[in-house]
Amino acid sequence: MTIYVEETNLMQLIAFNIPNLAAGDYEFIITSQYSHQSDVLVPTTLIETNDRYSLFEVTFPTGFGNSHLNGVYYWTLNYGSATLQSGLAKIITNPGGEIHTLAYDSGIVTEDRVSDVYFRPNYS
């Protein structure tokens, strides 16, 4: 699953392959693979459920879209203390996560610089 979060649109619709869920309090939790800490407990609202899937409205906290939190996270969908489903999610934030090529002028020739990020430090 890939989740693209912008600060101007923190509400995301996510569908899960879990049919016929009852109304109730659900939690969408993302956990960092780096620190293994639950970074965000996201409020979740069940929008629609049928015989094939369930659609949730997941709202990320204010400031999340502007944070440089790009990466792969563990996610779980919980109902009370029970885990309904879990997996991995790639989270891309904007402005921290736009994927593009930046022009770089070395002074000798104009080149396209593409960066690979292997480690992103924690911003305090």
C-alpha positions in Angstrom: 0.0 0.0 0.0 1.3 3.5 -0.8 -0.2 6.5 1.0 0.5 10.0 -0.3 -0.1 12.6 2.4 -0.1 16.4 1.6 -0.6 19.0 4.3 -3.5 20.4 2.3 -5.2 17.0 2.3 -4.6 15.0 5.5 -7.8 12.9 5.0 -7.2 9.7 3.0 -9.6 7.0 1.9 -8.1 3.5 2.4 -9.9 0.2 1.4 -9.2 -3.0 3.3 -10.0 -6.6 2.1 -12.2 -7.1 5.2 -15.9 -7.6 4.4 -19.0 -6.7 6.4 -17.5 -4.9 9.4 -19.7 -3.5 12.2 -19.8 0.2 13.1 -17.4 1.0 16.0 -14.1 2.5 17.0 -11.3 1.6 14.7 -7.6 2.6 14.8 -5.1 2.8 12.0 -1.6 2.6 13.6 1.6 3.2 11.7 4.9 2.1 13.3 8.3 3.1 12.2 10.6 0.3 10.9 13.5 2.3 12.1 12.6 3.0 15.7 9.8 0.4 16.2 7.8 3.0 18.0 4.1 3.7 17.2 4.6 7.1 15.7 1.0 7.9 14.7 -2.3 6.7 16.1 -4.6 7.9 13.3 -8.3 8.5 13.8 -10.3 6.2 11.6 -13.9 6.3 10.5 -15.7 3.4 8.7 -17.3 4.9 5.6 -18.6 1.8 3.7 -18.6 -1.9 4.1 -20.0 -4.6 1.8 -19.3 -8.3 0.9 -16.0 -7.4 -0.7 -14.2 -4.7 1.2 -14.4 -2.0 3.9 -13.6 1.7 3.1 -12.2 3.9 5.9 -11.5 7.6 6.2 -8.1 8.0 7.8 -7.1 11.5 9.0 -3.4 12.2 9.6 -2.5 14.8 12.3 -1.8 18.4 11.4 1.8 18.9 10.4 2.3 15.3 9.2 2.3 16.3 5.5 5.0 18.8 6.1 7.2 16.4 8.1 9.9 14.5 6.4 8.5 11.1 7.4 8.9 9.3 4.0 9.6 5.6 4.3 8.1 2.2 4.8 6.0 1.7 7.9 4.3 -1.2 9.5 0.5 -0.6 9.8 -2.2 -2.3 11.7 -6.0 -1.9 11.6 -7.3 -2.5 15.1 -10.8 -2.8 16.5 -10.5 -2.4 20.3 -7.6 -4.7 21.3 -8.0 -7.0 18.3 -5.8 -6.6 15.2 -8.0 -7.1 12.1 -5.3 -6.7 9.5 -1.6 -5.6 9.2 1.1 -5.1 6.6 3.6 -2.6 5.2 2.8 0.9 3.8 5.0 3.2 1.9 4.3 6.8 3.1 5.2 9.7 0.9 4.8 13.2 2.3 4.7 16.5 0.4 6.9 18.6 0.4 9.2 16.0 1.9 8.5 13.3 -0.6 8.0 14.6 -4.1 9.7 12.3 -6.6 11.4 14.3 -9.4 14.7 15.2 -11.0 16.3 18.4 -10.0 18.5 20.4 -12.4 22.1 20.8 -11.1 24.6 23.1 -12.7 28.2 22.0 -11.8 29.6 25.1 -13.5 31.2 22.9 -16.3 28.1 21.2 -17.7 24.5 21.1 -16.8 23.5 17.8 -15.3 20.5 16.1 -13.9 21.1 15.2 -10.3 19.0 12.3 -8.9 19.5 11.5 -5.2 19.1 8.2 -3.4 18.2 8.5 0.3 19.5 5.5 2.3 19.2 7.2 5.7 17.2 10.3 6.8 18.2 11.7 10.2 15.6 12.4 12.8 14.6 16.1 13.0 14.2 17.4 16.5 
